[in-house]
């Protein structure tokens, strides 16, 4: 892999990472409620899912999954349902729950800490669009005739090096914002994030990948 290709991939990954998506809104929500550490745990869940996608793509399993219409539909509907459910758990309390406390972010309980990572992992792993990206787009940066495994490893390291700091920045800034935003502002931010996840789930349910 040439240096030029690595730089081009890093720039592409940077633009994709800063774009708001389900993972970003999840991290913002967790950070505003439970502090930056909660967002960082969700961040590592996202990163773990990305490593999974790289392994599937490098092994060629991702292409096999995409070729199976039934498997693809199961992943698509499971991912859409999870996004809608997660959005509702954020939207309902924001609109109909008690006013947000002025002391947010609150300290998360040990059980919730595991959920932070799990939410990040499932949100990223259950989106079949990510599977398409890692199976159809990522290989375009791989140079034929060279060691494939080492190139996928380099791309994976670039992804982690670019994406983790960006998502960590979202977590830190969201946690800081929650300290000066009043309860009403936090309520609307939570409602917007929840509504966005519901819309993302609905969009995912209607999305059709042509094999």
Protein Blocks (a to p, Z undefined) as FASTA:
>chain_A
ZZklmmmmmmmmmmmmmpccfklmmmmmmmmmnojklmmmmmmmmmmmmmmmmmmmmnom
mmmmmmpmklmmmmmmmmmmmmmmmmmmmmmmmmmmccddfkbccdddfklmmmmmmmmm
mmmmmmmklmmmmmmmmmmmpcghiafklmmmmmmmmmmmmmmmmmmmmmmmmmmmmmmp
cfklmmmmmmmmmmmmmmmmmmmmmpccdZZ
